[in-house]
């Protein structure tokens, strides 16, 4: 029975992903879809195995002083920055003012963006994850993730409702700052790596003392080790940075909210809950929510692949632990999700789209969103510790 | 030893001859006519006298894989004026072609997404600015991809030229007064509306999924409706001149009088403009103001068979 659950089912899942990708790639225009499904599955596998979660990484540092998770995020951004600058430098050889590389997540910098980051950070504290981690936790059987994702859809609808006033108040005239415009690609690369290096130097001071574990003596041991516990933090960071760069080259900048936001928009528009026209929204780079011609979009397959990849990794590692949700799970999921959704809509992306894909591309909007998010994350954890001294994770 | 030497000598000469003839052959090999096939282009990517230019409307397509050696022209930013509603200025067009390394002997081959609409629009702009040798890749980007031909992500760099426009051919462009002259019976030109039947009939104001930019629906009085798609086969290639002649003749357009093509903003109609001028040799002007200019102009007569009233509750 255990072998069925830990070996045969994950294997069947992986084979079905491969089979579906093969079928998709034979359809006209299906190559991008097949690539999205496979990339999503690899990403989901990696996220689950390395537990690459912005909230948990930040909490490890703020509550226990363990910087390894935040360092992994810095590593992901550093690796992705190099990849993105290489790719964007080939796409737009001269970063002339007025021109931006196609579909990169470079957004307007305004107080609305800072507010979006702040709301997103609070949503992470309340729901216990960011959107990407809720997706991979869906594959682990999390009882909170379904409610958080449902709440996120609701948050998107709130975001669409508040978009037009925010747009005319600040977003329409806000500057779209892209570092290569002012510094060139080389300067932008140096500035970003320098900034990340400084952050890493600050974080490194509290590196935990731990006994070194001996490396596996046999290959079979190493192989088994892949499905025990979790991969080292830095492997998650390295992999996410690399996957981000691969995906922008072949598909679109990495993002995990476009499909969810698009579905929320379609539903809300059909019910007449949101304005018919969302001013200027579809002209911005970011996680696009514009209605697509078909529901079968690359982003839908990326997310589908991510959940299946995470599920197979969780099963193979005996970390698939579904349980019935309690009222507390549902409540904090929905409320946190609302904040996550509002923040991701107003900020034109989440920790993956705006923070990772944006900063990797050299967008100031990514840094602003990230700074606001980590600030309220820290504040939210402080408040949580005061309100619930023994709060569960 | 001597035999060996002679053999080497002979082979070297033969190789040299082969190289010379193949270069000479390749240089003279560009097909006549306004179209090149994907098959020909795939075999002649390194032809010294061609410049392949992609004009696609979807961002990121060129960057993630284009025909090897192709240069990217943005329809929005390169081929249109950025401030007023107009085609690119002569000065900017000259700079654009100089940067792409287009010289007097260059054959330009245009291709793009969405059925070559924007590439055809490019061909029309190139023609206005008197670029002699411009061809379309028959079937466009979709056919190239469907045939699994090579794509590249590398942006090429060509030695810049000093391209100068010799003469601007404004006769290829119809303006509002030209169209009005037809409506008022002062010109014998034929108007072809190439939009869908629903747009022509006034049932809808814009194609599905496209923002409504005109406050009246319908068509210009006297225009005939031949949707652009009638000019192409299933794989996106143009139909044969004989078939095309028949299709347009059935709508009463036989090339005996000048023609004006229009659509919503002038890009789909350049596709029909290309078929009629380049493949059939008819005298055609493209009206780039199209329905978004004519249908929005106050006081002009229109026909709206469906009788829709804009924004009325």
Interface residues (C-beta under 8 A of the other chain):
Chain A: X28 X90 X91 X93 X99 X101 X102 X103 X249 X250 X251 X252 X291 X293
Chain B: X59 X60 X63 X64 X77 X146 X153 X154 X155 X157 X209
